[in-house]
Amino acid sequence: MLKNKTHSGAAKRFKVTATGKIKRKRAFKSHILEKKSSKRKRKLRKYDLVSGADRKVAKRLIGQ
């Protein structure tokens, strides 16, 4: 039986929580920040969970 390799790009982007959910960072926080409001940028700092539709794919990529 072959071992599955971890997708290194996905491993850098996703983390598994203690309950088995997958955390991800939010998009749109890397550049062009002057026109975005402080409230919007503050909300983008927080982590979000991968949606249920994508959870199966993300788990397979990070070897869970």
C-alpha positions as CSV (number, residue, x, y, z in Angstrom):
1,M,0.0,0.0,0.0
2,L,1.4,3.4,-1.0
3,K,1.7,6.2,1.5
4,N,0.0,9.5,0.6
5,K,2.3,12.5,0.4
6,T,1.3,15.8,2.1
7,H,0.7,18.6,-0.3
8,S,3.3,21.1,1.0
9,G,1.4,24.2,-0.2
10,A,-1.7,23.1,1.6
11,A,0.3,22.2,4.7
12,K,1.5,25.8,5.0
13,R,-2.0,27.2,4.6
14,F,-4.2,24.9,6.7
15,K,-4.1,23.8,10.4
16,V,-6.3,21.2,12.1
17,T,-8.1,22.2,15.3
18,A,-8.4,20.0,18.4
19,T,-12.0,19.1,17.3
20,G,-10.8,18.1,13.7
21,K,-12.0,21.2,11.9
22,I,-9.6,22.9,9.5
23,K,-8.5,26.6,10.0
24,R,-7.5,28.9,7.2
25,K,-6.5,32.5,6.9
26,R,-8.8,34.9,5.2
27,A,-8.0,36.4,1.7
28,F,-7.7,40.0,0.6
29,K,-5.2,41.1,3.4
30,S,-1.9,41.2,1.4
31,H,-2.0,44.5,-0.5
32,I,-4.1,47.5,-1.6
33,L,-5.0,48.1,2.1
34,E,-5.4,51.9,2.0
35,K,-8.8,51.8,0.5
36,K,-10.1,49.1,2.9
37,S,-11.6,50.3,6.1
38,S,-10.0,49.6,9.5
39,K,-13.0,47.5,10.5
40,R,-12.7,45.3,7.4
41,K,-8.9,44.8,7.8
42,R,-9.4,44.0,11.5
43,K,-11.9,41.2,10.6
44,L,-9.5,39.8,8.0
45,R,-6.9,39.2,10.7
46,K,-9.0,36.4,12.2
47,Y,-8.8,32.8,11.2
48,D,-11.8,31.2,9.5
49,L,-12.8,27.5,9.1
50,V,-12.8,25.7,5.8
51,S,-16.4,25.2,4.6
52,G,-18.0,21.8,4.8
53,A,-17.9,21.4,1.0
54,D,-14.1,21.8,0.9
55,R,-13.2,20.0,4.1
56,K,-12.8,16.6,2.6
57,V,-10.4,17.8,-0.1
58,A,-8.4,19.9,2.4
59,K,-8.0,17.0,4.8
60,R,-6.8,14.7,2.0
61,L,-4.2,17.3,0.9
62,I,-2.8,17.7,4.4
63,G,-2.7,14.0,5.1
64,Q,-5.5,13.7,7.7
